[in-house]
C-alpha cells in the first residue's frame, strides 16, 4: 500500500486495515492532509505539520462523515494558522483541560466555605435550580447572549429579584475565576449586564392587623412555632439568627441577646435588647425545656428549628392576612419604633445594620437608649394588638387567653 495517493471516495473506501498496526496515508492534492486507518478499520482525517521542531497531529474528523473537500479546506486553514504563529494542536490541548462552569462553581464553593460566606446555601440552591443549563459548558463557550437570555427568562418565570440574584452569582463566579484562579484569557460574560430594577419592599404588620395576628398566634398549638414567631417580632432579628439562637447568647438579667459576629451579616457582634415581653417568652421556654443548647432545638441536621413555612402559612390563614413574610416582622418592629419617635440611628444599632456612614453614629450611642427603643416598639405593637396596656405587660397565653 502506497503511503501517498490522490484522495478520492473510492480510494479511501478501498483502504484496508492492517492487523496490529495503524496505517497513515497522505493526500497528494493537499499538503499536510492524511488519513489514519486503525486495525479495526476506522478512518480519520488529520493535518500533520512540524511546529517548533515538534510534529503535531491535528484531528479534522471521521472520514465517514467529513468529505474530502472539507478535509482539504480545513487542512489548508490549519497550515495558515501555523504559519501565522498559532498552534491548533496546542489550542485543542488547552481546551481539553479547560474548566467547565460546574468546575468553576466547585472552586467557588471551596472559596466561600473557607471565607465563611453566609449566603453560600442560597448560591448552591440557585446553581442547582437555575444554572444547570450552563453546568457542562466550557467557560469560553458561555457567551454574553447566553447570560442575557437566562436573566430574561428567569425574570419572567421566577421573578425579577431572583433573576438578579442568579445574574449576580454568575458575575461573581467569573470574576473569581479571573482574579483569584487566574484563568488565562477568561472574560466575564455577565459583566455590565443590566439588573432588573428592584422596588424596595415596605410591607409590615399594620395596626389594624395586629389584633388578628396576635389572636391567630395565640391559637397556634405548636409552642416552638408560636414562640419563634413571637420572638422574631419582639426582637426584630433576622430569621436565621432567631432560629439559631442559643441560651449561651441570652442574658436575661442584663435584658440582652448578644448575636456573635460569626452569625452576624456584618461580622460584628449585635446586642439585641430584650423587652419585657421577649423576656417572658424566653423565661417560659427556659422553664419548659431547660436553658441549655438551642433555644429552639430541632431533630434535623442543624440541630435547631428550621424555617417553619407550614406554621407561618397556618398562622396567616387563621389571621386572614395576605402577602406577609417572616422578614416583614423585622420591618414591623422598626416601623412601630419610628412611629413612636425613635431615631433611625438607635434603631439601626439594635437591628445590626452596618455601613460606613451609619456605624460612626452607632458607635457613639450607649446601649440604654437602644434598649428603651426596643421596649417602646414592642409595647406599641402589643397595645395595637389589644393584649397589653400602656402600663403593664400581659403575657400571651395559648388559646388567646391573657393573664391578669
C-alpha positions as CSV (number, residue, x, y, z in Angstrom):
1,X,0.0,0.0,0.0
2,X,1.4,3.4,-1.0
3,X,1.6,6.0,1.7
4,X,0.7,8.8,-0.8
5,X,-2.3,8.8,-3.0
6,X,-4.8,11.2,-4.6
7,X,-7.7,11.1,-2.2
8,X,-11.0,10.0,-3.8
9,X,-14.0,8.5,-2.2
10,X,-13.4,5.2,-3.9
11,X,-9.7,5.0,-3.0
12,X,-10.4,5.8,0.7
13,X,-13.1,3.1,0.8
14,X,-10.6,0.7,-0.6
15,X,-8.0,1.3,2.1
16,X,-7.8,-1.9,4.2
17,X,-6.8,-2.1,7.8
18,X,-3.6,-3.9,8.8
19,X,-3.9,-6.2,11.9
20,X,-2.0,-4.8,14.8
21,X,-0.9,-1.7,13.0
22,X,-2.2,1.9,12.4
23,X,-1.6,2.9,8.8
24,X,-1.2,6.5,7.6
25,X,-1.8,7.6,4.0
26,X,-1.1,11.1,2.8
27,X,-3.0,13.1,0.2
28,X,-1.1,14.2,-3.0
29,X,-3.5,17.1,-3.6
30,X,-3.3,18.9,-0.2
31,X,-0.1,19.2,1.7
32,X,-0.3,18.0,5.3
33,X,-3.6,16.1,4.9
34,X,-3.6,12.5,5.7
35,X,-5.9,9.7,6.8
36,X,-5.2,7.2,9.5
37,X,-6.6,3.7,9.4
38,X,-6.8,1.8,12.7
39,X,-6.6,-2.0,12.9
40,X,-10.3,-2.0,13.5
41,X,-10.9,-0.2,10.2
42,X,-11.8,3.3,11.5
43,X,-10.5,6.1,9.2
44,X,-9.8,9.6,10.4
45,X,-8.6,12.8,8.7
46,X,-5.6,14.6,10.2
47,X,-3.4,17.6,9.4
48,X,0.1,16.8,10.3
49,X,2.8,19.5,10.4
50,X,6.0,20.2,12.3
51,X,5.6,23.2,14.7
52,X,8.7,24.5,16.5
53,X,10.6,21.2,15.9
54,X,7.7,19.0,17.1
55,X,5.4,17.0,14.8
56,X,1.8,18.0,15.7
57,X,-1.3,15.9,14.6
58,X,-4.5,18.0,14.4
59,X,-7.6,15.9,14.1
60,X,-10.0,17.0,11.4
61,X,-12.7,14.4,11.7
62,X,-14.1,10.9,10.8
63,X,-13.6,10.1,7.1
64,X,-17.0,8.5,7.1
65,X,-18.7,11.8,7.8
66,X,-16.2,14.6,6.7
67,X,-16.0,15.0,2.9
68,X,-12.6,15.0,1.2
69,X,-13.2,18.6,0.0
70,X,-14.0,19.7,3.6
71,X,-10.9,17.9,4.9
72,X,-8.7,19.6,2.3
73,X,-10.1,23.1,3.1
74,X,-9.7,22.5,6.9
75,X,-6.1,21.3,6.4
76,X,-5.3,24.4,4.4
77,X,-6.7,26.6,7.2
78,X,-4.7,24.8,9.8
79,X,-1.5,25.3,7.8
80,X,-2.3,29.0,7.5
81,X,-2.8,29.2,11.3
82,X,0.5,27.6,11.9
83,X,2.2,29.9,9.5
84,X,0.7,32.9,11.4
85,X,2.1,31.6,14.7
86,X,-0.9,29.7,16.1
87,X,-0.6,26.1,17.1
88,X,-4.1,24.5,16.7
89,X,-2.9,21.3,18.4
90,X,-1.8,23.2,21.5
91,X,-5.1,25.1,21.5
92,X,-7.0,21.8,21.5
93,X,-4.9,20.5,24.3
94,X,-5.7,23.7,26.3
95,X,-9.4,23.4,25.5
96,X,-9.5,19.8,26.6
97,X,-8.3,20.8,30.1
98,X,-10.4,24.0,30.2
99,X,-12.8,24.3,33.1
100,X,-16.5,23.8,32.7
101,X,-19.0,26.0,34.5
102,X,-19.5,23.2,37.1
103,X,-15.8,23.1,37.7
104,X,-15.7,26.8,38.4
105,X,-18.7,26.5,40.7
106,X,-16.9,23.7,42.7
107,X,-13.9,26.0,43.2
108,X,-16.3,28.9,44.1
109,X,-17.9,26.7,46.8
110,X,-14.5,25.8,48.3
111,X,-13.5,29.5,48.4
112,X,-16.8,30.5,50.0
113,X,-16.6,27.8,52.7
114,X,-13.1,28.9,53.5
115,X,-14.3,32.5,54.0
116,X,-17.4,31.5,55.8
117,X,-19.8,33.1,53.3
118,X,-23.2,33.1,54.9
119,X,-25.2,33.2,51.7
120,X,-23.5,30.1,50.2
121,X,-26.6,28.0,50.8
122,X,-28.6,30.3,48.6
123,X,-25.9,30.3,45.9
124,X,-26.0,26.5,45.9
125,X,-29.7,26.5,45.6
126,X,-29.7,29.0,42.7
127,X,-27.0,26.9,40.9
128,X,-28.9,23.7,41.4
129,X,-32.3,25.1,40.3
130,X,-31.4,27.7,37.6
131,X,-27.9,27.2,36.2
132,X,-27.8,23.5,35.2
133,X,-28.0,24.6,31.5
134,X,-24.5,26.1,31.8
135,X,-23.0,23.3,34.0
136,X,-21.3,21.3,31.3
137,X,-20.3,24.1,29.1
138,X,-16.6,25.2,28.8
139,X,-16.2,28.6,30.2
140,X,-15.0,30.1,26.9
141,X,-18.3,28.8,25.3
142,X,-20.5,30.8,27.6
143,X,-21.4,34.0,25.8
144,X,-22.9,37.2,26.9
145,X,-26.1,36.4,24.9
146,X,-26.5,33.2,26.9
147,X,-26.5,35.0,30.2
148,X,-28.8,37.8,29.0
149,X,-31.2,35.2,27.7
150,X,-31.1,33.3,31.1
151,X,-31.7,36.5,33.0
152,X,-34.7,37.5,30.8
153,X,-36.2,34.0,31.1
154,X,-35.9,33.9,34.9
155,X,-37.3,37.5,35.2
156,X,-40.5,36.3,33.6
157,X,-40.7,32.9,35.2
158,X,-39.3,33.3,38.7
159,X,-39.4,37.0,39.4
160,X,-37.1,40.0,38.8
161,X,-35.4,39.7,42.2
162,X,-34.4,36.1,41.9
163,X,-33.2,36.7,38.3
164,X,-30.9,39.4,39.7
165,X,-29.5,37.1,42.3
166,X,-28.7,34.5,39.7
167,X,-27.1,37.1,37.5
168,X,-25.0,38.4,40.4
169,X,-23.9,34.8,41.2
170,X,-22.7,34.2,37.6
171,X,-20.9,37.6,37.6
172,X,-19.2,36.9,40.9
173,X,-18.1,33.4,39.8
174,X,-16.4,34.6,36.6
175,X,-14.7,37.5,38.5
176,X,-13.4,34.9,40.9
177,X,-12.1,32.8,38.0
178,X,-10.4,35.8,36.5
179,X,-9.0,37.4,39.7
180,X,-8.4,34.5,42.1
181,X,-7.8,31.5,39.8
182,X,-6.0,33.5,37.1
183,X,-7.7,31.5,34.3
184,X,-6.0,32.6,31.1
185,X,-7.9,34.7,28.6
186,X,-11.1,34.4,30.5
187,X,-13.7,37.2,30.1
188,X,-16.8,37.8,32.2
189,X,-20.0,37.3,30.0
190,X,-22.1,38.8,32.8
191,X,-20.1,42.0,33.2
192,X,-22.2,45.1,32.5
193,X,-25.5,43.3,32.0
194,X,-28.3,45.4,33.4
195,X,-30.0,44.2,36.5
196,X,-33.8,44.4,36.9
197,X,-35.0,47.4,38.9
198,X,-36.0,46.2,42.4
199,X,-38.7,48.0,44.2
200,X,-38.0,48.3,48.0
201,X,-40.5,46.1,49.9
202,X,-42.4,48.1,52.5
203,X,-44.8,45.5,53.8
204,X,-45.3,45.5,57.6
205,X,-48.0,44.5,60.0
206,X,-50.3,47.4,60.3
207,X,-52.1,48.4,63.5
208,X,-55.5,47.2,62.2
209,X,-53.9,43.7,61.5
210,X,-52.3,43.3,64.9
211,X,-55.3,42.0,66.9
212,X,-56.0,39.3,64.2
213,X,-52.3,38.4,64.1
214,X,-51.9,38.0,67.9
215,X,-55.2,36.1,68.1
216,X,-54.0,33.7,65.4
217,X,-50.6,33.4,67.1
218,X,-52.2,32.6,70.5
219,X,-54.2,29.8,68.8
220,X,-51.1,28.1,67.4
221,X,-50.8,24.7,69.0
222,X,-47.1,24.2,68.4
223,X,-45.2,26.2,71.1
224,X,-42.0,26.3,69.1
225,X,-43.7,27.9,66.1
226,X,-45.6,30.3,68.4
227,X,-42.5,31.4,70.4
228,X,-40.3,31.6,67.3
229,X,-42.7,34.0,65.5
230,X,-43.3,36.0,68.7
231,X,-39.5,36.4,69.4
232,X,-39.0,37.3,65.7
233,X,-41.5,40.1,66.1
234,X,-40.3,41.3,69.5
235,X,-36.6,41.4,68.7
236,X,-36.6,42.4,65.0
237,X,-33.7,39.9,64.5
238,X,-33.1,38.1,61.2
239,X,-34.8,34.8,60.7
240,X,-31.5,32.8,60.7
241,X,-30.4,34.4,63.9
242,X,-33.6,33.6,65.8
243,X,-33.6,30.0,64.5
244,X,-30.0,29.5,65.7
245,X,-30.4,31.4,69.0
246,X,-28.6,29.6,71.9
247,X,-29.1,30.0,75.6
248,X,-25.4,31.0,75.9
249,X,-26.2,34.1,73.9
250,X,-29.2,35.1,76.0
251,X,-28.6,37.2,79.2
252,X,-31.9,37.6,80.9
253,X,-30.5,39.5,83.9
254,X,-29.0,42.1,81.5
255,X,-32.0,42.0,79.2
256,X,-29.8,41.3,76.2
257,X,-29.3,38.8,73.5
258,X,-25.8,39.0,72.0
259,X,-25.6,37.6,68.5
260,X,-21.9,36.7,67.9
261,X,-20.1,38.1,64.9
262,X,-19.8,34.7,63.4
263,X,-23.6,34.6,62.9
264,X,-24.0,38.3,62.0
265,X,-24.2,39.6,58.5
266,X,-21.7,42.4,59.1
267,X,-19.3,40.1,61.2
268,X,-19.7,42.3,64.3
269,X,-21.5,41.2,67.5
270,X,-25.1,42.5,67.6
271,X,-26.5,43.3,71.0
272,X,-30.3,43.0,70.7
273,X,-32.3,44.5,73.7
274,X,-34.9,42.2,75.2
275,X,-38.1,43.9,76.1
276,X,-40.3,42.7,78.9
277,X,-42.5,40.7,76.6
278,X,-39.4,39.0,75.0
279,X,-38.1,38.1,78.4
280,X,-41.4,36.5,79.4
281,X,-41.3,34.3,76.3
282,X,-37.7,33.2,77.0
283,X,-38.4,32.6,80.7
284,X,-41.3,30.4,79.8
285,X,-39.2,28.4,77.4
286,X,-36.4,28.0,79.9
287,X,-38.8,26.6,82.5
288,X,-40.5,24.3,80.0
289,X,-37.4,22.9,78.1
290,X,-34.4,23.9,80.2
291,X,-31.9,26.7,79.3
292,X,-29.3,24.5,77.6
293,X,-28.2,24.4,74.0
294,X,-30.5,25.8,71.3
295,X,-33.5,27.9,72.3
296,X,-35.4,26.2,69.5
297,X,-34.0,22.7,69.3
298,X,-34.8,20.5,66.3
299,X,-34.3,17.0,65.1
300,X,-32.8,17.9,61.8
301,X,-29.2,18.2,60.6
302,X,-28.7,21.7,62.0
303,X,-29.8,20.7,65.5
304,X,-32.2,23.6,65.7
305,X,-35.6,24.6,64.2
306,X,-35.6,25.3,60.5
307,X,-37.8,28.0,58.9
308,X,-41.4,26.9,59.8
309,X,-43.0,27.6,56.4
310,X,-46.1,25.5,57.1
311,X,-46.6,27.0,60.6
312,X,-46.3,30.5,59.2
313,X,-48.8,29.8,56.4
314,X,-51.2,28.3,59.0
315,X,-50.9,31.5,61.1
316,X,-51.6,33.8,58.1
317,X,-54.6,31.7,57.1
318,X,-56.1,31.9,60.6
319,X,-55.5,35.6,60.8
320,X,-56.8,36.3,57.3
321,X,-53.6,38.2,56.4
322,X,-52.0,38.1,53.0
323,X,-48.6,39.0,51.5
324,X,-46.7,39.0,54.7
325,X,-43.3,37.3,55.0
326,X,-41.4,36.4,58.1
327,X,-38.8,39.0,57.3
328,X,-41.6,41.6,57.4
329,X,-41.7,41.2,61.2
330,X,-38.3,42.8,61.4
331,X,-39.6,45.7,59.4
332,X,-42.7,45.8,61.6
333,X,-40.8,46.4,64.8
334,X,-38.7,49.2,63.2
335,X,-41.8,50.9,61.8
336,X,-43.5,50.9,65.2
337,X,-40.4,52.4,66.7
338,X,-40.3,55.1,64.0
339,X,-44.0,55.8,64.7
340,X,-43.0,56.2,68.4
341,X,-40.4,58.8,67.5
342,X,-37.3,56.7,67.9
343,X,-34.3,57.8,65.8
344,X,-33.1,55.8,62.9
345,X,-29.6,55.6,64.4
346,X,-30.8,54.0,67.6
347,X,-33.0,51.5,65.6
348,X,-30.1,50.7,63.3
349,X,-27.9,49.8,66.3
350,X,-30.3,47.3,67.7
351,X,-31.1,45.8,64.3
352,X,-27.4,45.3,63.5
353,X,-27.4,47.4,60.3
354,X,-23.9,48.1,59.1
355,X,-22.5,50.7,56.8
356,X,-19.5,53.1,56.8
357,X,-21.8,56.1,57.3
358,X,-24.1,54.8,60.0
359,X,-21.6,52.8,62.0
360,X,-19.8,56.0,63.1
361,X,-23.1,57.2,64.6
362,X,-24.0,53.9,66.2
363,X,-20.6,53.6,67.8
364,X,-21.2,56.7,69.9
365,X,-24.6,55.5,71.2
366,X,-24.9,54.0,74.6
367,X,-27.0,50.8,74.9
368,X,-29.6,52.3,77.2
369,X,-31.4,54.4,74.6
370,X,-31.4,51.4,72.3
371,X,-33.0,49.2,75.0
372,X,-35.6,51.9,75.6
373,X,-36.4,52.0,71.9
374,X,-37.0,48.2,71.9
375,X,-39.3,48.5,74.9
376,X,-41.2,51.3,73.2
377,X,-41.5,49.4,69.9
378,X,-42.7,46.2,71.4
379,X,-45.1,48.0,73.8
380,X,-46.6,49.8,70.8
381,X,-47.1,46.6,68.9
382,X,-48.7,44.8,71.9
383,X,-51.0,47.7,72.6
384,X,-52.1,47.7,68.9
385,X,-52.8,44.0,69.2
386,X,-55.0,44.6,72.2
387,X,-53.0,42.3,74.5
388,X,-51.1,44.9,76.6
389,X,-52.0,48.2,78.3
390,X,-49.6,51.1,78.3
391,X,-48.7,50.5,82.0
392,X,-48.2,46.8,82.2
393,X,-47.2,43.7,80.1
394,X,-49.8,41.0,79.8
395,X,-48.2,37.7,78.7
396,X,-49.5,35.9,75.7
397,X,-51.2,32.6,76.6
398,X,-52.3,29.7,74.3
399,X,-55.8,29.9,73.1
400,X,-56.0,33.7,73.2
401,X,-56.5,34.0,77.0
402,X,-54.5,36.6,78.8
403,X,-53.3,36.5,82.4
404,X,-54.4,39.3,84.7
